[in-house]
Amino acid sequence: MIGAGQLARMTQQAAIALGIELRVLANSPDESAARVIADARLGDYQVLADLRDFAKGCDVLTFDHEHVPTEHIRALAEDGFAVRPGADALVHAQDKAVMRERLTAIGVPCPAWRRVETASDIEEFAGANGWPVVLKAIRGGYDGRGVWVCESAEDASEVLASGVPLMAEAFVPFERELAVLVARSPHGQGVSYPVVETVQRDGICVEVLAPAPGLDPEQAAVAQRIALKIAKELDVTGLLAVEMFATASGLLVNELAMRPHNSGHWTIDGARTSQFEQHLRAVLDLPLGSPSLSAPVVVMANLLGGDDPDIFSRYEHVMAHDPGIKIHFYGKEVRPGRKIGHVTAFGTDLDEVRARAQHAAVYLSEGRYT
Amino acid sequence: MIGAGQLARMTQQAAIALGIELRVLANSPDESAARVIADARLGDYQVLADLRDFAKGCDVLTFDHEHVPTEHIRALAEDGFAVRPGADALVHAQDKAVMRERLTAIGVPCPAWRRVETASDIEEFAGANGWPVVLKAIRGGYDGRGVWVCESAEDASEVLASGVPLMAEAFVPFERELAVLVARSPHGQGVSYPVVETVQRDGICVEVLAPAPGLDPEQAAVAQRIALKIAKELDVTGLLAVEMFATASGLLVNELAMRPHNSGHWTIDGARTSQFEQHLRAVLDLPLGSPSLSAPVVVMANLLGGDDPDIFSRYEHVMAHDPGIKIHFYGKEVRPGRKIGHVTAFGTDLDEVRARAQHAAVYLSEGRYT
């Protein structure tokens, strides 16, 4: 696995059970996954020679993030390494304009969009779709970075001035955000997890409700079919997370990720097969596991670093307060706003389960009682 | 954790989630846990200097097995290391005669027993309790090793001739075997998992049924109270597994273990808190987690090595045959009869769940269809 963040760290838990020897490429021995994996190699994922050294002896290469240059991924495949997902699939999670072109071509509903290079491109787009206009960096954004909601041409010109290649999207007045996580293996087996609702704050996912509360089963099936169709058409191998806007007139695809995803962390404790196990099974072309829930209601809440880095007493409180809550720490130094872990709660009553997850997350982050 | 077998390996999965940095003392880098843990140190657990080097910088020391010499454990505690369980508790899992003396003293029901040194000691014991007589090595037995069921004085004299320090126990015509796993922390919190039924073959646990089918709730409560009482009276910190015989006239305690135990492997997938997480919480004096089941019926079956060491095609079959089965491999070379992993199945119907677990275990071990 190229990259050694929390996704690789949690993949190690699944690899241990399956008897799979996981090697990670880390920038430093202090990275989240490098702290817990015996075979952590150091190197720079932007340097092809480092990637080639790392790849020697691996059966399959996969990713903890989508920042490996597409041309390096192609070079590794040309060397004969099995890279999953492949460069032609992964580019859709790296380049938002390529993704939009492709999804539009295969008939997947997306917000109105276009590439923009000048102020007049943006004004023209706003003329057709209205303000606000959402400007997105075509490459490299994540967790709300690289996304600017512009209320006016003035706002837009500031973003343009940064020189980052941009695209414009219509602002979608959504009812809520949904996410569908699917897996697809090289031999073509596909599996979809139940559709979940994701709750974002400042562009960062703070909460995931599984299954999405009150979702019409027909709309759930539509969402799953969209995700499985994208996986097939783009020839994805491994996991694909499809983030969607639920609007009054139907579903629109927002973003794609081709790796384990924050919207699937609930699966570690709340599904029969965790997304990390599923990703390993998929990229290794093993039969896929059951995506079914292990409780009627599962809620995951992210732990964001607060102002006080010494969280030990809060950690003890949360365990004592709720013996059923599952705590996941990523071995990262606490910094304000940084994702340092997550918690998962289960049960039968959404309000109760959600309150438990929120209490644990807010108390751990801020020492505040909810 | 001193020792680097599969128990330490599975503890790493829990340590990753809790954000606990787990260090293991391994005999070789190929050991089960050493293959998956970043901080694996090499050394001999029988050598005090190796233990002292290993212990430096650890907050708490605990064990993957009970073979560390009691006097070394005392020496580490005298050095100021927090050793959990402590020597005075652990000796009851190391020395069966000490265990029997103590359990008898605190009123816990056990089979009739005595220390034996000569043929006449054994004949005297058989005179009072009848044949067969069960001879046990006082120290060092496990998985049926160190236990001899003797039908006659002749059988017994062969065992005596080995020179191993022995005790005799009355043969118990049990109805079935039960096990209770409890955790106890230094601040005195205790938790009991549901009572399970264990099925042994040739002295090796092959199957665990959770909860124990058809167990009278009053008898279950008695079993849990016995286990919690032993944990308290022996000042156990960490996990305590109590193996019991269920007989027509009640429960008799058979063996104790003070560490994660094979009878608790079902908890990884089948309980809200795995025994490995619970052990970490207990020895670190953190609040204990919920022991409740995550499905009405959970069955664990051990994977024993068969004659064919190349199990990959069987591994694929089992995953394809039953997407809901959970597979755990220990990263060990396959040898006939060796515990190389386990599988867990869940559901609502015991016969169905048990058949699934058995199919997976027997097919993986022997390539035979059940």
Interface residues (C-beta under 8 A of the other chain):
Chain A: R9 M10 Q12 Q13 A15 I16 A17 L18 G19 E21 A34 R35 V36 I37 A38 A40 I268 R272 T273 R281 L286 P287 L288 G289 S290 S292 S294 A295 Y315 E316 M319 A320 P323 G324 K326 I327 H328 F329 Y330 G331 G341 F346
Chain B: R9 M10 Q12 Q13 A15 I16 A17 L18 G19 E21 A34 R35 V36 I37 A38 A40 I268 R272 T273 R281 L286 P287 L288 G289 S290 S292 S294 A295 Y315 E316 M319 A320 P323 G324 K326 I327 H328 F329 Y330 G331 G341 F346
